[in-house]
Amino acid sequence: MDINSLIYIAGHRGMVGSAFCRELSKKGYNNIITRSHDELDLTNQSEVKKFFKDYSPDYVLLAAAKVGGIKANMQDPVAFLYENLMIQSNVINYAYQYHTKKLLFLGSSCIYPTGCPQPMKEEYLLTGSLEPTNEGYALAKIVGLKLLQYHQKQYGHNGSCVMPCNLYGPNDSFDPENSHVLSALIKKFMDAVKNQFQEITLWGTGNARREFLHVDDLARACLMLMNQENSFDLINIGSGQDLSICELANIIAAKVNYTGKIIWDTSMPDGMMRKCLDISKINKLGFIPLIPLDLGIDDLISEYNKIAN
């Protein structure tokens, strides 16, 4: 990407989109275009068409999506499927029609089969059934990936699809209905300390394992891919290391000085029991995460502390 290229970041207010903004600004890219949901509804075909017709961005980073944790996905699968289908279909279609040079689509590791061999290689996609607790979201992301691949094969449209592991960092959501596991646990434990709770209840067995990557590391990897001459149908981005939810809970409890009891509600779902990505492909391109999980958790605790107080 040329330093003066017009770059559209879809979803710039979200955790990933705002990380893209920070990384591009740090690298000196000064021609970035953004739109809030009120200014541009990406589920509205005519609005998206007009936007691309008016601006014809050179590059697109598609981070806009409806996202949430297990609870939100289980309660509203229609919205997770429908809204994500509309957003990504509109943006990918009109990016092609109005001659975008390259588009990066943000997928999710949840698209891999629920019983997938570990670590998960890119070629394992569509080799088995999906995890039921987030099937709607996963289906939408698979369709977006395939739509991008078909545009490449049929029209030669340049694009890359990245599959990140569980992300966290600045602008993470602490909303109990929509947050992911790391931010949800931080809120749970910090609120328990503040309110002097002697016990807290967490979903599942605690045995499920997750891999985490700081969102600023993801942004670095994505910018690197945008500057690659080649496109990537599908490429994993992660840390290559995972830990159990129980281990994560104990780390956070120690950091915030929670000394009460942790109760695991085994009647609630764990989700996929393990999701660890094979990151050999992105490693060969030179990407290595720089922010260790321990430091990242400290930063996220500080961020929630500012919000809570």
C-alpha atoms as a printed R data frame, in Angstrom:
    type eleno elety resid chain resno       x       y       z
1   ATOM     1    CA   MET     A     1   0.000   0.000   0.000
2   ATOM     2    CA   ASP     A     2   1.261   3.433  -0.873
3   ATOM     3    CA   ILE     A     3   1.430   5.821   2.091
4   ATOM     4    CA   ASN     A     4  -1.141   8.089   0.406
5   ATOM     5    CA   SER     A     5  -3.530   5.310  -0.676
6   ATOM     6    CA   LEU     A     6  -7.161   5.798   0.327
7   ATOM     7    CA   ILE     A     7  -7.866   3.114   2.930
8   ATOM     8    CA   TYR     A     8 -11.362   2.377   4.182
9   ATOM     9    CA   ILE     A     9 -11.617   0.782   7.624
10  ATOM    10    CA   ALA     A    10 -15.063  -0.758   8.113
11  ATOM    11    CA   GLY     A    11 -15.856  -1.024  11.820
12  ATOM    12    CA   HIS     A    12 -13.291   1.551  13.001
13  ATOM    13    CA   ARG     A    13 -14.920   1.979  16.412
14  ATOM    14    CA   GLY     A    14 -14.668  -1.695  17.317
15  ATOM    15    CA   MET     A    15 -11.734  -3.409  18.965
16  ATOM    16    CA   VAL     A    16 -10.146  -4.639  15.728
17  ATOM    17    CA   GLY     A    17 -11.038  -1.624  13.584
18  ATOM    18    CA   SER     A    18  -9.610   0.827  16.121
19  ATOM    19    CA   ALA     A    19  -6.412  -1.274  16.259
20  ATOM    20    CA   PHE     A    20  -6.176  -0.961  12.466
21  ATOM    21    CA   CYS     A    21  -6.495   2.816  12.833
22  ATOM    22    CA   ARG     A    22  -3.715   2.939  15.428
23  ATOM    23    CA   GLU     A    23  -1.339   0.755  13.417
24  ATOM    24    CA   LEU     A    24  -1.879   2.608  10.141
25  ATOM    25    CA   SER     A    25  -1.418   5.974  11.850
26  ATOM    26    CA   LYS     A    26   1.768   4.738  13.533
27  ATOM    27    CA   LYS     A    27   3.141   3.658  10.152
28  ATOM    28    CA   GLY     A    28   2.385   7.041   8.582
29  ATOM    29    CA   TYR     A    29  -0.687   6.220   6.485
30  ATOM    30    CA   ASN     A    30  -2.590   9.489   6.401
31  ATOM    31    CA   ASN     A    31  -5.473   8.928   3.997
32  ATOM    32    CA   ILE     A    32  -7.879   6.809   6.040
33  ATOM    33    CA   ILE     A    33 -11.639   6.951   5.615
34  ATOM    34    CA   THR     A    34 -14.103   5.795   8.274
35  ATOM    35    CA   ARG     A    35 -17.837   5.926   8.781
36  ATOM    36    CA   SER     A    36 -19.928   5.328  11.897
37  ATOM    37    CA   HIS     A    37 -23.018   3.124  11.739
38  ATOM    38    CA   ASP     A    38 -25.203   6.256  11.769
39  ATOM    39    CA   GLU     A    39 -23.315   7.595   8.757
40  ATOM    40    CA   LEU     A    40 -23.225   4.315   6.824
41  ATOM    41    CA   ASP     A    41 -25.350   1.254   7.538
42  ATOM    42    CA   LEU     A    42 -23.342  -1.591   6.053
43  ATOM    43    CA   THR     A    43 -26.387  -3.889   6.014
44  ATOM    44    CA   ASN     A    44 -28.053  -1.434   3.591
45  ATOM    45    CA   GLN     A    45 -27.121  -2.324   0.027
46  ATOM    46    CA   SER     A    46 -27.932   1.039  -1.525
47  ATOM    47    CA   GLU     A    47 -25.969   2.966   1.114
48  ATOM    48    CA   VAL     A    48 -22.909   0.777   0.646
49  ATOM    49    CA   LYS     A    49 -23.111   1.076  -3.125
50  ATOM    50    CA   LYS     A    50 -23.279   4.887  -2.908
51  ATOM    51    CA   PHE     A    51 -20.338   5.001  -0.516
52  ATOM    52    CA   PHE     A    52 -18.092   2.964  -2.821
53  ATOM    53    CA   LYS     A    53 -19.253   4.884  -5.875
54  ATOM    54    CA   ASP     A    54 -18.471   8.208  -4.192
55  ATOM    55    CA   TYR     A    55 -15.079   7.293  -2.692
56  ATOM    56    CA   SER     A    56 -13.695   4.219  -4.513
57  ATOM    57    CA   PRO     A    57 -11.169   3.367  -1.766
58  ATOM    58    CA   ASP     A    58  -7.916   1.775  -2.869
59  ATOM    59    CA   TYR     A    59  -7.877  -0.688   0.028
60  ATOM    60    CA   VAL     A    60 -10.497  -2.034   2.425
61  ATOM    61    CA   LEU     A    61 -10.031  -3.536   5.879
62  ATOM    62    CA   LEU     A    62 -13.325  -5.237   6.722
63  ATOM    63    CA   ALA     A    63 -13.527  -5.467  10.521
64  ATOM    64    CA   ALA     A    64 -17.211  -4.541  10.864
65  ATOM    65    CA   ALA     A    65 -19.312  -7.383  12.258
66  ATOM    66    CA   LYS     A    66 -21.870  -8.326  14.860
67  ATOM    67    CA   VAL     A    67 -19.853 -10.118  17.536
68  ATOM    68    CA   GLY     A    68 -20.443 -11.551  21.000
69  ATOM    69    CA   GLY     A    69 -19.750 -14.393  23.381
70  ATOM    70    CA   ILE     A    70 -21.471 -17.750  23.813
71  ATOM    71    CA   LYS     A    71 -24.553 -16.308  25.539
72  ATOM    72    CA   ALA     A    72 -25.231 -13.684  22.872
73  ATOM    73    CA   ASN     A    73 -24.680 -16.174  20.045
74  ATOM    74    CA   MET     A    74 -27.067 -18.684  21.585
75  ATOM    75    CA   GLN     A    75 -29.778 -16.098  22.280
76  ATOM    76    CA   ASP     A    76 -29.797 -14.389  18.887
77  ATOM    77    CA   PRO     A    77 -28.444 -16.654  16.111
78  ATOM    78    CA   VAL     A    78 -30.673 -14.955  13.523
79  ATOM    79    CA   ALA     A    79 -28.960 -11.589  13.974
80  ATOM    80    CA   PHE     A    80 -25.481 -13.129  14.039
81  ATOM    81    CA   LEU     A    81 -26.162 -14.894  10.758
82  ATOM    82    CA   TYR     A    82 -28.244 -12.250   8.963
83  ATOM    83    CA   GLU     A    83 -26.404  -9.054   9.916
84  ATOM    84    CA   ASN     A    84 -22.972 -10.497   9.219
85  ATOM    85    CA   LEU     A    85 -24.111 -11.919   5.878
86  ATOM    86    CA   MET     A    86 -25.432  -8.510   4.840
87  ATOM    87    CA   ILE     A    87 -22.408  -6.510   6.003
88  ATOM    88    CA   GLN     A    88 -19.758  -8.654   4.372
89  ATOM    89    CA   SER     A    89 -21.703  -9.371   1.174
90  ATOM    90    CA   ASN     A    90 -22.335  -5.679   0.540
91  ATOM    91    CA   VAL     A    91 -18.764  -4.582   1.258
92  ATOM    92    CA   ILE     A    92 -17.056  -7.390  -0.698
93  ATOM    93    CA   ASN     A    93 -19.398  -6.985  -3.678
94  ATOM    94    CA   TYR     A    94 -19.060  -3.217  -4.037
95  ATOM    95    CA   ALA     A    95 -15.339  -3.200  -3.261
96  ATOM    96    CA   TYR     A    96 -14.970  -5.351  -6.363
97  ATOM    97    CA   GLN     A    97 -17.395  -3.314  -8.480
98  ATOM    98    CA   TYR     A    98 -15.624  -0.051  -7.663
99  ATOM    99    CA   HIS     A    99 -12.112  -1.385  -8.240
100 ATOM   100    CA   THR     A   100 -10.639  -1.710  -4.760
101 ATOM   101    CA   LYS     A   101  -7.075  -2.992  -5.171
102 ATOM   102    CA   LYS     A   102  -7.170  -5.319  -2.174
103 ATOM   103    CA   LEU     A   103  -9.617  -6.272   0.566
104 ATOM   104    CA   LEU     A   104  -8.862  -7.931   3.892
105 ATOM   105    CA   PHE     A   105 -11.730  -9.872   5.474
106 ATOM   106    CA   LEU     A   106 -11.688 -10.679   9.173
107 ATOM   107    CA   GLY     A   107 -12.885 -14.193   9.887
108 ATOM   108    CA   SER     A   108 -12.782 -16.156  13.143
109 ATOM   109    CA   SER     A   109 -11.288 -19.398  14.427
110 ATOM   110    CA   CYS     A   110 -14.830 -20.518  15.298
111 ATOM   111    CA   ILE     A   111 -15.365 -21.453  11.638
112 ATOM   112    CA   TYR     A   112 -13.318 -24.608  12.115
113 ATOM   113    CA   PRO     A   113 -15.128 -27.892  12.908
114 ATOM   114    CA   THR     A   114 -15.957 -28.491  16.552
115 ATOM   115    CA   GLY     A   115 -13.933 -31.733  16.642
116 ATOM   116    CA   CYS     A   116 -11.056 -30.304  14.630
117 ATOM   117    CA   PRO     A   117  -7.552 -31.793  15.092
118 ATOM   118    CA   GLN     A   118  -5.235 -29.496  17.053
119 ATOM   119    CA   PRO     A   119  -3.550 -27.227  16.224
120 ATOM   120    CA   MET     A   120  -6.033 -26.220  13.526
121 ATOM   121    CA   LYS     A   121  -4.596 -25.938  10.026
122 ATOM   122    CA   GLU     A   122  -6.236 -23.818   7.347
123 ATOM   123    CA   GLU     A   123  -7.047 -26.915   5.289
124 ATOM   124    CA   TYR     A   124  -9.266 -28.301   8.070
125 ATOM   125    CA   LEU     A   125 -12.024 -25.837   7.141
126 ATOM   126    CA   LEU     A   126 -15.320 -27.556   6.218
127 ATOM   127    CA   THR     A   127 -14.101 -31.025   7.196
128 ATOM   128    CA   GLY     A   128 -16.699 -31.463   9.953
129 ATOM   129    CA   SER     A   129 -19.714 -29.992  11.764
130 ATOM   130    CA   LEU     A   130 -19.630 -26.613  13.478
131 ATOM   131    CA   GLU     A   131 -19.813 -25.839  17.185
132 ATOM   132    CA   PRO     A   132 -23.579 -25.416  17.879
133 ATOM   133    CA   THR     A   133 -23.199 -22.508  20.338
134 ATOM   134    CA   ASN     A   134 -21.963 -20.103  17.642
135 ATOM   135    CA   GLU     A   135 -23.070 -21.810  14.442
136 ATOM   136    CA   GLY     A   136 -24.890 -18.764  13.018
137 ATOM   137    CA   TYR     A   137 -21.837 -16.527  13.322
138 ATOM   138    CA   ALA     A   138 -19.534 -19.240  11.978
139 ATOM   139    CA   LEU     A   139 -21.762 -19.881   8.968
140 ATOM   140    CA   ALA     A   140 -21.779 -16.180   8.125
141 ATOM   141    CA   LYS     A   141 -17.999 -15.988   8.303
142 ATOM   142    CA   ILE     A   142 -17.623 -19.072   6.103
143 ATOM   143    CA   VAL     A   143 -19.905 -17.510   3.494
144 ATOM   144    CA   GLY     A   144 -17.842 -14.297   3.598
145 ATOM   145    CA   LEU     A   145 -14.653 -16.284   3.127
146 ATOM   146    CA   LYS     A   146 -16.129 -18.193   0.197
147 ATOM   147    CA   LEU     A   147 -17.520 -15.047  -1.420
148 ATOM   148    CA   LEU     A   148 -14.065 -13.485  -1.280
149 ATOM   149    CA   GLN     A   149 -12.484 -16.647  -2.722
150 ATOM   150    CA   TYR     A   150 -15.032 -16.775  -5.542
151 ATOM   151    CA   HIS     A   151 -14.337 -13.133  -6.414
152 ATOM   152    CA   GLN     A   152 -10.651 -13.986  -6.628
153 ATOM   153    CA   LYS     A   153 -11.191 -17.037  -8.825
154 ATOM   154    CA   GLN     A   154 -13.891 -15.596 -11.076
155 ATOM   155    CA   TYR     A   155 -12.781 -11.974 -11.375
156 ATOM   156    CA   GLY     A   156  -9.194 -11.891 -10.122
157 ATOM   157    CA   HIS     A   157 -10.137  -9.543  -7.288
158 ATOM   158    CA   ASN     A   158  -7.265  -9.308  -4.806
159 ATOM   159    CA   GLY     A   159  -8.159 -10.241  -1.223
160 ATOM   160    CA   SER     A   160  -7.054 -11.996   1.922
161 ATOM   161    CA   CYS     A   161  -9.048 -13.681   4.672
162 ATOM   162    CA   VAL     A   162  -7.496 -13.858   8.135
163 ATOM   163    CA   MET     A   163  -8.586 -16.259  10.878
164 ATOM   164    CA   PRO     A   164  -7.592 -14.829  14.266
165 ATOM   165    CA   CYS     A   165  -7.782 -16.663  17.574
166 ATOM   166    CA   ASN     A   166  -9.544 -15.072  20.583
167 ATOM   167    CA   LEU     A   167  -8.690 -11.376  20.559
168 ATOM   168    CA   TYR     A   168  -8.477  -8.853  23.385
169 ATOM   169    CA   GLY     A   169  -7.146  -5.359  23.991
170 ATOM   170    CA   PRO     A   170  -8.157  -1.667  23.872
171 ATOM   171    CA   ASN     A   171 -11.857  -1.069  23.123
172 ATOM   172    CA   ASP     A   172 -12.743  -4.608  24.177
173 ATOM   173    CA   SER     A   173 -16.338  -5.010  25.327
174 ATOM   174    CA   PHE     A   174 -17.128  -5.616  28.996
175 ATOM   175    CA   ASP     A   175 -20.867  -5.860  28.357
176 ATOM   176    CA   PRO     A   176 -22.093  -9.028  30.127
177 ATOM   177    CA   GLU     A   177 -24.302  -9.889  27.136
178 ATOM   178    CA   ASN     A   178 -21.734  -9.384  24.389
179 ATOM   179    CA   SER     A   179 -18.231  -9.722  25.842
180 ATOM   180    CA   HIS     A   180 -15.826 -12.550  25.127
181 ATOM   181    CA   VAL     A   181 -14.251 -14.762  27.746
182 ATOM   182    CA   LEU     A   182 -11.187 -12.715  28.761
183 ATOM   183    CA   SER     A   183 -12.924  -9.375  29.238
184 ATOM   184    CA   ALA     A   184 -15.936 -11.143  30.784
185 ATOM   185    CA   LEU     A   185 -13.715 -12.818  33.405
186 ATOM   186    CA   ILE     A   186 -11.925  -9.577  34.227
187 ATOM   187    CA   LYS     A   187 -15.241  -7.829  34.832
188 ATOM   188    CA   LYS     A   188 -16.564 -10.761  36.863
189 ATOM   189    CA   PHE     A   189 -13.561 -10.941  39.182
190 ATOM   190    CA   MET     A   190 -13.070  -7.182  39.573
191 ATOM   191    CA   ASP     A   191 -16.758  -6.662  40.357
192 ATOM   192    CA   ALA     A   192 -16.567  -9.503  42.892
193 ATOM   193    CA   VAL     A   193 -13.623  -7.842  44.653
194 ATOM   194    CA   LYS     A   194 -15.346  -4.458  44.651
195 ATOM   195    CA   ASN     A   195 -18.572  -5.914  46.076
196 ATOM   196    CA   GLN     A   196 -16.746  -8.273  48.465
197 ATOM   197    CA   PHE     A   197 -18.400 -11.398  47.037
198 ATOM   198    CA   GLN     A   198 -17.194 -14.598  48.675
199 ATOM   199    CA   GLU     A   199 -17.982 -16.733  45.627
200 ATOM   200    CA   ILE     A   200 -18.636 -16.346  41.918
201 ATOM   201    CA   THR     A   201 -20.109 -18.710  39.343
202 ATOM   202    CA   LEU     A   202 -18.543 -19.232  35.919
203 ATOM   203    CA   TRP     A   203 -19.979 -21.088  32.931
204 ATOM   204    CA   GLY     A   204 -18.860 -24.572  31.950
205 ATOM   205    CA   THR     A   205 -16.280 -26.917  33.390
206 ATOM   206    CA   GLY     A   206 -13.270 -24.629  33.032
207 ATOM   207    CA   ASN     A   207 -11.558 -27.338  30.971
208 ATOM   208    CA   ALA     A   208 -12.068 -25.739  27.552
209 ATOM   209    CA   ARG     A   209  -8.846 -24.297  26.157
210 ATOM   210    CA   ARG     A   210  -8.430 -21.013  24.318
211 ATOM   211    CA   GLU     A   211  -5.659 -19.177  22.503
212 ATOM   212    CA   PHE     A   212  -5.364 -15.396  22.899
213 ATOM   213    CA   LEU     A   213  -3.779 -12.637  20.808
214 ATOM   214    CA   HIS     A   214  -3.558  -8.939  21.555
215 ATOM   215    CA   VAL     A   215  -5.461  -6.960  18.950
216 ATOM   216    CA   ASP     A   216  -2.455  -4.707  18.243
217 ATOM   217    CA   ASP     A   217  -0.463  -7.795  17.248
218 ATOM   218    CA   LEU     A   218  -3.302  -8.766  14.912
219 ATOM   219    CA   ALA     A   219  -3.226  -5.294  13.347
220 ATOM   220    CA   ARG     A   220   0.512  -5.621  12.669
221 ATOM   221    CA   ALA     A   221  -0.021  -8.981  10.996
222 ATOM   222    CA   CYS     A   222  -2.876  -7.680   8.854
223 ATOM   223    CA   LEU     A   223  -0.919  -4.642   7.677
224 ATOM   224    CA   MET     A   224   1.931  -6.970   6.756
225 ATOM   225    CA   LEU     A   225  -0.492  -9.071   4.683
226 ATOM   226    CA   MET     A   226  -1.936  -6.016   2.958
227 ATOM   227    CA   ASN     A   227   1.579  -5.136   1.831
228 ATOM   228    CA   GLN     A   228   2.273  -8.642   0.504
229 ATOM   229    CA   GLU     A   229   2.168  -8.982  -3.249
230 ATOM   230    CA   ASN     A   230   0.216 -12.243  -2.970
231 ATOM   231    CA   SER     A   231  -3.266 -12.795  -1.615
232 ATOM   232    CA   PHE     A   232  -4.180 -15.442   0.933
233 ATOM   233    CA   ASP     A   233  -7.461 -17.311   0.651
234 ATOM   234    CA   LEU     A   234  -7.209 -18.173   4.330
235 ATOM   235    CA   ILE     A   235  -4.469 -17.601   6.875
236 ATOM   236    CA   ASN     A   236  -4.459 -18.173  10.626
237 ATOM   237    CA   ILE     A   237  -3.180 -15.497  12.989
238 ATOM   238    CA   GLY     A   238  -2.565 -16.336  16.621
239 ATOM   239    CA   SER     A   239  -0.015 -16.827  19.371
240 ATOM   240    CA   GLY     A   240   0.293 -20.588  18.937
241 ATOM   241    CA   GLN     A   241  -0.237 -21.148  22.683
242 ATOM   242    CA   ASP     A   242  -3.405 -21.919  24.599
243 ATOM   243    CA   LEU     A   243  -4.522 -22.397  28.205
244 ATOM   244    CA   SER     A   244  -7.641 -23.653  29.949
245 ATOM   245    CA   ILE     A   245 -10.387 -21.287  31.047
246 ATOM   246    CA   CYS     A   246  -9.745 -22.509  34.596
247 ATOM   247    CA   GLU     A   247  -6.081 -21.506  34.321
248 ATOM   248    CA   LEU     A   248  -7.078 -18.135  32.885
249 ATOM   249    CA   ALA     A   249  -9.582 -17.558  35.701
250 ATOM   250    CA   ASN     A   250  -6.953 -18.328  38.328
251 ATOM   251    CA   ILE     A   251  -4.477 -15.918  36.707
252 ATOM   252    CA   ILE     A   252  -7.016 -13.103  36.709
253 ATOM   253    CA   ALA     A   253  -8.166 -13.887  40.253
254 ATOM   254    CA   ALA     A   254  -4.592 -13.600  41.494
255 ATOM   255    CA   LYS     A   255  -3.979 -10.347  39.620
256 ATOM   256    CA   VAL     A   256  -7.058  -8.617  41.092
257 ATOM   257    CA   ASN     A   257  -6.651 -10.180  44.561
258 ATOM   258    CA   TYR     A   258  -9.849 -12.197  44.496
259 ATOM   259    CA   THR     A   259  -9.656 -14.791  47.290
260 ATOM   260    CA   GLY     A   260 -13.210 -16.141  47.230
261 ATOM   261    CA   LYS     A   261 -14.559 -19.400  45.844
262 ATOM   262    CA   ILE     A   262 -14.958 -20.150  42.129
263 ATOM   263    CA   ILE     A   263 -17.967 -22.324  41.254
264 ATOM   264    CA   TRP     A   264 -18.130 -23.925  37.807
265 ATOM   265    CA   ASP     A   265 -21.683 -24.287  36.490
266 ATOM   266    CA   THR     A   266 -21.318 -27.477  34.455
267 ATOM   267    CA   SER     A   267 -24.919 -27.245  33.248
268 ATOM   268    CA   MET     A   268 -23.781 -24.390  30.971
269 ATOM   269    CA   PRO     A   269 -21.853 -24.997  27.735
270 ATOM   270    CA   ASP     A   270 -18.069 -24.884  27.362
271 ATOM   271    CA   GLY     A   271 -18.280 -24.204  23.653
272 ATOM   272    CA   MET     A   272 -15.607 -25.856  21.545
273 ATOM   273    CA   MET     A   273 -13.286 -27.742  23.914
274 ATOM   274    CA   ARG     A   274 -10.097 -26.593  22.235
275 ATOM   275    CA   LYS     A   275  -9.282 -23.925  19.652
276 ATOM   276    CA   CYS     A   276  -5.573 -23.580  18.997
277 ATOM   277    CA   LEU     A   277  -4.426 -22.405  15.576
278 ATOM   278    CA   ASP     A   278  -1.575 -23.703  13.473
279 ATOM   279    CA   ILE     A   279   0.256 -20.451  12.710
280 ATOM   280    CA   SER     A   280   3.125 -21.862  10.673
281 ATOM   281    CA   LYS     A   281   1.974 -20.049   7.502
282 ATOM   282    CA   ILE     A   282   1.958 -16.557   9.063
283 ATOM   283    CA   ASN     A   283   5.199 -17.316  10.940
284 ATOM   284    CA   LYS     A   284   6.930 -18.106   7.640
285 ATOM   285    CA   LEU     A   285   6.017 -14.608   6.472
286 ATOM   286    CA   GLY     A   286   7.879 -13.173   9.465
287 ATOM   287    CA   PHE     A   287   5.089 -12.488  11.958
288 ATOM   288    CA   ILE     A   288   5.783 -13.056  15.653
289 ATOM   289    CA   PRO     A   289   3.441 -11.716  18.394
290 ATOM   290    CA   LEU     A   290   5.110  -9.075  20.561
291 ATOM   291    CA   ILE     A   291   2.643  -8.627  23.440
292 ATOM   292    CA   PRO     A   292   2.651 -11.480  26.005
293 ATOM   293    CA   LEU     A   293  -0.682 -12.507  27.496
294 ATOM   294    CA   ASP     A   294   0.417 -11.672  31.035
295 ATOM   295    CA   LEU     A   295   1.131  -8.055  30.106
296 ATOM   296    CA   GLY     A   296  -2.001  -7.845  27.972
297 ATOM   297    CA   ILE     A   297  -4.174  -8.969  30.895
298 ATOM   298    CA   ASP     A   298  -2.620  -6.261  33.093
299 ATOM   299    CA   ASP     A   299  -3.483  -3.625  30.482
300 ATOM   300    CA   LEU     A   300  -7.057  -4.869  30.145
301 ATOM   301    CA   ILE     A   301  -7.494  -4.845  33.924
302 ATOM   302    CA   SER     A   302  -6.328  -1.216  33.938
303 ATOM   303    CA   GLU     A   303  -8.789  -0.378  31.157
304 ATOM   304    CA   TYR     A   304 -11.724  -1.891  33.033
305 ATOM   305    CA   ASN     A   305 -10.590  -0.130  36.191
306 ATOM   306    CA   LYS     A   306 -10.950   3.210  34.397
307 ATOM   307    CA   ILE     A   307 -14.422   2.313  33.127
308 ATOM   308    CA   ALA     A   308 -15.651   0.926  36.444
309 ATOM   309    CA   ASN     A   309 -14.432   3.946  38.382
